């Protein structure tokens, strides 16, 4: 089968490797242009490009897949199937009509729940018990196509955005292999998404990681785990600096603490919330290193109150 793989994010790497291992070497990879990275802004390719070139697969990096020149270049490849995963661009109807069989997307949520970019974080933040990957036919509307199949996993109480990202990345290759077989046989399902169950989540920005201590402790604990490692969670100190908060907090009963008020304990640093309190593990002051929260608190001259 002539497959064109369209991807940029690292979540797609196991699927790329899986395609090669299952004997479905793509005829081309389409990925985003190389971008400047780090303090010195070194032009860096997506890792999937590095792996494609190592495997001898041609790589295309158009600035936009909506331009006629890019669409024509892909059409000239005469693909049977286009597989999209974490690419980062909206594709138009002309592109979606190119492959003989289908243009499909591997999405990191159980659609129709969590269409959009931050679906991994949303599953943890909202307290879902499960997540998974959906393989769907692509349409013009974002993540709205008919579902071919889904694979589910149960979320652990310690799940973070990073750990769930990696689990879903490893879940995707076998899901895609099953979908390819169904498409080849002409037996792939087309299950419409229920509009009443649709929810949307947009891209996350770093500022969205600011903790609101007036929320209940359980919600804050989930948010810290969901936003680790990106965009991270933080609170403001009295001097205006940020204090980064790391996961694996505990929710405890501490009604005497007001939101943002802190109290050192033998186990760590308690912080009052709108309901109950959280026991912080590690923190990192802006410009400093990661240390235990209780050690940071002991080094302060005055009692800490988080904004």
C-alpha positions in Angstrom: 0.0 0.0 0.0 1.2 3.5 -0.9 1.1 5.4 2.4 2.0 9.1 3.0 2.6 9.9 6.6 1.9 13.4 7.8 3.3 14.2 11.3 5.5 16.5 13.3 5.0 15.9 17.1 7.1 13.3 19.0 3.9 11.4 19.9 3.9 10.1 16.3 7.4 8.5 16.6 6.3 5.1 17.7 3.7 5.0 14.9 6.3 5.9 12.4 8.6 3.2 13.7 5.7 0.8 13.8 4.9 1.4 10.1 8.4 0.4 9.1 8.4 -2.6 11.4 5.1 -3.9 10.0 6.3 -3.7 6.4 4.3 -0.5 5.5 7.2 1.8 4.5 5.7 5.1 3.6 6.4 6.5 0.2 6.9 10.0 1.8 6.8 11.9 5.0 5.3 15.3 5.2 6.4 17.3 8.3 6.7 20.9 9.4 9.7 23.0 8.4 12.8 22.9 10.6 12.6 25.5 13.4 15.1 27.4 15.6 15.4 25.8 19.0 17.1 26.8 22.3 19.0 29.8 23.5 21.2 29.8 20.4 18.2 29.3 18.0 19.8 26.4 16.2 17.7 25.3 13.2 16.5 21.8 14.2 14.5 19.3 12.2 11.5 17.3 13.7 12.7 14.0 15.0 10.4 12.2 12.6 12.3 13.8 9.7 15.6 12.5 11.1 14.2 8.9 11.3 12.6 9.2 7.8 15.9 10.3 6.2 17.7 7.4 8.0 15.2 5.0 6.5 15.6 6.5 3.1 12.1 7.9 2.9 11.6 11.1 1.0 10.7 14.1 3.2 8.5 17.1 2.2 8.4 20.2 4.4 6.0 22.7 2.8 5.3 25.9 4.8 1.6 25.2 4.2 -0.3 22.1 2.9 -3.1 24.4 1.8 -1.1 25.8 -1.2 -1.8 24.4 -4.6 1.9 23.5 -5.2 2.0 21.4 -2.1 -1.3 19.7 -2.8 -0.2 18.9 -6.4 3.1 17.5 -5.1 1.3 15.1 -2.8 -1.3 14.1 -5.5 1.6 13.3 -7.9 2.6 10.5 -5.4 -0.7 8.8 -6.0 -1.1 7.5 -2.4 -3.6 4.9 -1.4 -3.7 6.2 2.2 -2.7 9.4 4.0 -2.1 9.0 7.7 -2.0 12.2 9.8 -0.9 12.4 13.4 0.1 15.6 15.4 0.9 17.6 12.3 -0.1 21.0 13.4 -2.0 22.3 10.3 -5.6 22.3 9.2 -6.0 20.4 5.9 -8.5 21.5 3.2 -10.9 19.4 1.2 -8.6 19.3 -1.9 -5.9 17.6 0.2 -8.3 15.2 1.9 -9.5 14.0 -1.5 -6.1 12.9 -2.7 -5.7 9.3 -1.4 -7.5 6.4 -3.1 -8.8 4.8 0.1 -8.9 7.5 2.8 -7.2 10.3 4.7 -7.2 9.2 8.3 -6.1 10.9 11.6 -4.8 9.3 14.8 -6.2 11.5 17.6 -5.2 11.2 21.3 -8.6 11.1 22.9 -11.8 9.1 22.8 -13.8 11.1 20.4 -16.1 12.9 20.4 -14.7 13.9 23.8 -11.9 16.4 23.5 -11.5 17.6 20.0 -8.6 19.9 19.6 -5.0 20.3 20.7 -4.9 19.8 24.5 -6.9 16.6 24.7 -4.2 14.7 26.7 -4.1 17.3 29.4 -7.9 17.6 29.4 -8.5 14.0 30.2 -6.5 14.3 33.4 -7.6 17.8 34.3 -11.3 16.8 34.1 -10.8 13.7 36.2 -11.6 11.1 33.5 -11.1 7.5 34.4 -10.0 6.5 30.9 -8.4 7.9 27.7 -7.2 6.4 24.4 -6.7 6.9 20.7 -9.3 7.3 18.0 -8.6 6.6 14.3 -11.0 8.5 12.2 -11.7 9.6 8.6 -10.7 13.2 8.2 -13.2 15.9 7.2 -12.9 19.7 6.9 -14.2 20.3 10.4 -11.5 19.7 13.1 -11.6 16.2 14.6 -15.2 15.7 13.4 -14.8 12.7 11.1 -16.4 9.3 11.4 -14.5 7.0 13.7 -13.0 3.8 12.4 -11.8 2.4 15.8 -10.7 3.3 19.3 -8.3 1.8 21.8 -8.7 2.6 25.5 -6.5 2.7 28.6 -7.3 3.3 32.2 -5.7 6.4 33.8 -3.7 5.8 37.0 -4.1 8.1 40.0 -0.6 9.4 39.4 -1.1 10.1 35.7 0.7 13.2 34.3 0.4 14.8 30.9 3.8 13.4 30.1 3.1 9.8 31.1 -0.3 9.8 29.3 1.4 11.2 26.2 3.8 8.4 26.1 1.2 5.7 26.8 -1.0 6.9 24.0 2.0 7.2 21.7 2.7 3.4 22.3 -1.0 2.6 21.9 -1.2 4.1 18.4 0.9 1.8 16.2 -1.2 -1.3 16.7 -4.4 0.7 16.4 -3.2 2.0 13.0 -2.1 -1.4 11.9 -5.6 -2.7 12.6 -7.2 0.2 10.8 -5.0 -0.3 7.8 -6.1 -4.0 7.6 -9.7 -3.0 7.8 -9.3 -0.4 5.1 -7.6 -2.9 2.8 -10.4 -5.4 3.3 -13.1 -2.7 2.8 -14.6 -3.4 6.2 -13.5 -0.3 8.1 -16.3 1.1 10.2 -17.6 4.7 9.8 -19.2 5.5 13.1 -20.5 9.1 13.3 -19.7 11.2 16.3 -22.6 12.1 18.6 -22.8 16.0 18.4 -24.3 16.0 21.9 -21.1 14.6 23.4 -18.6 16.8 21.6 -16.2 18.9 23.7 -13.4 21.2 22.4 -10.0 22.0 23.9 -7.7 24.6 22.4 -4.0 25.0 22.5 -2.5 25.6 25.9 -0.4 28.7 26.8 2.1 29.0 29.6 0.0 31.5 31.4 -2.8 29.0 31.7 -0.6 27.1 34.2 -1.1 29.7 36.9 -2.8 28.1 40.0 -6.0 29.5 41.4 -5.8 28.6 45.1 -9.5 29.3 45.5 -10.3 26.1 43.6 -10.7 23.0 45.6 -7.6 21.0 46.3 -8.6 17.9 44.2 -9.0 20.1 41.1 -5.6 21.8 41.7 -3.9 18.4 42.2 -5.3 17.2 38.8 -4.3 20.4 37.1 -0.7 20.1 38.3 -0.5 16.5 37.0 -2.2 17.3 33.7 0.0 20.3 32.9 3.3 18.4 33.6 5.6 18.8 31.7 3.7 21.4 29.5 2.8 24.1 30.1 3.7 23.5 33.8 1.9 25.1 36.8 3.1 27.9 38.9 2.1 30.4 41.6 3.3 34.0 42.2 5.5 34.9 45.2 5.3 38.2 47.0 8.4 39.5 45.1 6.6 38.9 41.8 8.7 35.8 40.8 7.1 32.6 39.8 7.3 29.4 41.8 6.9 26.3 39.7 4.8 23.5 41.2 5.6 19.9 40.4 3.2 16.9 40.5 2.6 14.2 43.1 0.9 16.5 45.6 -1.4 15.0 48.2 -4.9 16.3 49.0 -5.4 16.7 52.7 -8.0 18.1 55.0 -6.9 21.5 56.4 -9.9 23.7 56.7 -8.0 26.2 58.9 -5.8 27.4 56.0 -7.2 30.1 53.7 -6.5 29.9 49.9 -2.8 30.4 49.3 -1.8 30.3 52.9 1.0 27.9 53.7 2.0 25.8 56.7 5.2 23.6 57.0 4.6 20.1 58.2 6.8 17.1 58.8 5.8 15.7 55.4 6.1 18.8 53.3 4.5 22.2 52.7 0.7 22.5 53.1 -1.1 25.1 51.0 -4.7 26.1 51.6 -7.2 25.9 48.8 -10.9 26.7 48.3 -11.7 23.4 49.8 -9.1 21.3 51.7 -5.4 21.7 51.1 -2.5 20.3 49.0 0.8 19.0 50.3 3.5 20.2 47.9 6.4 18.0 46.9 9.0 19.8 44.8 9.1 23.4 43.7 11.4 25.6 41.6 11.7 29.3 42.1 12.2 31.3 38.9 15.9 31.2 38.1 16.7 28.6 40.7 16.8 24.8 40.9 14.2 22.2 41.7 14.1 21.5 45.5 11.8 20.0 48.1 9.0 22.5 49.0 9.6 22.1 52.7 13.3 23.0 52.2 12.3 26.1 50.2 9.9 27.2 52.9 12.5 26.8 55.7 14.8 29.1 53.8 12.3 32.0 53.8 12.4 34.7 56.4 8.7 35.2 56.4 5.7 32.9 56.1 4.8 32.2 52.5 1.5 33.2 51.1 0.9 32.3 47.4 -0.9 34.6 45.1 
